[in-house]
Amino acid sequence: MRRSDATLFTSRETEGWENDTVELAVRAGLVRQFGSGLFGFTPTGERVRRKLISRIRTAMDGIGGQAISLPNLQYSDVWRQSGRWESFEGEMFTFENREGQAMCLAPSHEEGIVHLVEGTVRSYEDVPCLLYQVERKHRDDHPRNGLLRTKEFTMKDAYSLHATDASLDGWYARVRDAYCRIFDAVGLDFVVVDASNSVMGGSTSEEFVAPVETGSEELVYCQTDGCRVGVTDESPGTTLREGDTCPDCGATLVAGEGIEVGHVFKLGTRYSEPADLTLDTADGSKQLVRMGSYGIGVERLLHTLVEQHGDDDGLRWPVTDHGSVAPYEVSIIPLEYEGDLADAADRIYDACGRDEVLLFDDDDQTIGERFAESDLLGIPRKVILGNSFRETGDVELETRDGETRFVAPEVVSDVVSE
Ligand SMILES: [Zn+2]
């Protein structure tokens, strides 16, 4: 995209935010606040959000997930049936429609999934299946830390249905592995924490928790690359403490704070039982459906990546074997957008395919301002057409971390797509 065509919300305003991560997200122009616990995404922020969602969808499709979309606006009946109309009280937005019927904005979709499959998933031959959606959820929570806890947020929620506990165990492990791949692919540092005493009900559950400076839970964890050992203050029966030896790799555990970015649950029959959701078995009897439920908070994940990787210059999206989730992969920065420099910049822009490129073509910006803005947005690579281009004909490639090399303009697109 040409910068002259892009609507950027970058800002120098740094005062008044509750923590550094929110401040950075606002300075980089990813989001605008609409009031306590409500944020809107700008074109730049939405590019990042969509990339995250696309990674998540690809991973869920890859393990056999089928995409669905359930209504967020719901009547109270399914919630009364599961007993959660009362237990979610205070956290659920409830109201009456013009006919006086009780309704809510769904904070979660276990009840919805049961209603969706009722009458269609009826036999042991209809399962297992994994259904998922990426939709908004609403919770009347106390907002905190910007995108960490908001009243409206996007969640990838998935639900698996099974005839046997063994089948649930197998699919639970499959989704858990997919989550590890998703978080690795976007460059998140995380550990996996036992959370079997969760309020969602069911037998086994684990949280994916990212260590950060300012989080929402206390965390004791292993810092070894790829080691996933961690416990929170809510982990059941935990004996691991700061300074203990990691049971997996032998390193010393450290204490800090964490953000929960994902959660997997074996729900068992917690939601099928009140709805009497049963399957006909091979021997002609009936048995309750076993369920698993699996969530990833999309905006939380975005917030956590900003928190873990941002620096004084701005956002810094990690680059992995799968690329990055930066709003643009490459920026093209000419010393001035005129004459030969503009021609060369345009040629590179076309060769790189435009969509993932931000071409700094506004004439009211100095090269210093262009550098600062590219770094603030966290664009992983800069293509610089400056004095060395004029002298040697080669352009300078610089990563967000400051590594530089010089290449001929004709090979830039090959080098940046490596
Ligand atoms: Zn370890």
Residues whose N, C-alpha, C, O or C-beta is under 5 A from the ligand:
A	BS01	ZN	C222 T224 C227 V229 C246 D248 C249 G250 A251
